[in-house]
Amino acid sequence: MSEYGNGFACEAGAEDFTATAHRGGKGGRRVTVKGTCACRTPGYRLKLVLGPPPLVPTEIHLELTEEPPSGTVTQVITPTDVEGEFDIGDEVERVVILNRNITVIVKEG
């Protein structure tokens, strides 16, 4: 299965992601991160997971993981959605997807 030059089978940039913060019922703050990646084939499952703790308190670090489809699939560029929700502090202003070098500004929703 072919991959993009960065070694991943799905490609995306900062323009493909949004990060929206909101308050929960108990006053805690959460961020919903949504994105769409261009995958080399249909059937990829994408997931956003917490990365290592940031050195600056204004960021949350995530990783974007890919799970390839099983079996034989047609090689066709396929838009594939990914979404994750994470607890954050009031000081968080940016989401950084470390393994893709993507930074997204958190907007209040």
N, C-alpha and C positions, 0 to 999 in steps of 0.2 A: 504494500500500500504506500503510495507516495506521500511525502510530507512537504510542508513549506520549508523554506531555507532555515528556519529557526529550530527545526526538529519536531515541531508540533503538526498535527494533522488538521487543526482548526486554527484559523487566523482571525484576529480582531485588533482593533485599535481603541483608543480612548473615546473616540466619537461613537463607538458602538455600545457604550455603557452609560447607565445612569445610576445615581446613588441618591436615594430620598430618605431623609430622616423623619421620624415621627415619634410621638410620645405614646407609651403604653398606658394601660389602666392604672398602674401603680406609680406613674410619673417617670419611669425609666425611659431611656432613649434607645431606639433601634434604627438601624439603617437597612433599607431594602436595596440590593444591588441587582440590576437587571442588565442583560446584554444579549447580543446576537453575534455569533461567530460564523464564519464561512468555513464549513468542514469539507474535506475532499470527497466524502461519500455520505449518503444518508445513514442514519442509525447510530451516530455518535451520541453518547450521553455525557453531558458536561456538568461539572459541579464546582461551586465556589466553596473553598474551605479556609478556615483561619490559618494564617501564616505565622511566622515567629513574631513575638511582641515587638512593636516599633520602638525606636530610640526616642522619638518625639511624640508627645501625647496628642498631637493634633491629627494623627494618622491611625488608620486601622490597616493591617496588612493581610492580604488574602492570596491564595494560590488558585489558579484555574486548572482543574484536572480533566482529562479526557479518558473516556472508556470507549474503545473501538467497538464497532458492531461485530456480531458473530456471524460467521458464514460468509458467503460470497455476496458482494454488493456492487452495484454499478458505480463507476468513478464519475460522479457528477457533483459539482460544487453545490452544497446544500446549506441554507441558512438554518442554524441550530440555536435555540434559545437556552439561556442559563439564568438562574435566579437564586439568590441567597439572602437570608435575613440574619442580622447579627446585632448583639447588644453593643452599644457604644456609650462613651461618656459625653458630657456636654461640650467638651473641648475638641472633639473630633470634627475636622473640616474636610479631610480627604480620605479616599479609599485608594490604596495602592495594591494593584495585582502584581506581585513581585515577579513571578516567573514569565510575565508578558510585558513588563516594563510599561504598565498602564496606570495613569493617575487620573482619578475622577473626583471632581469637587462635589461635596455633599450639599444637597439642596434640602431645605425644609419643606415638608409636605403637609 
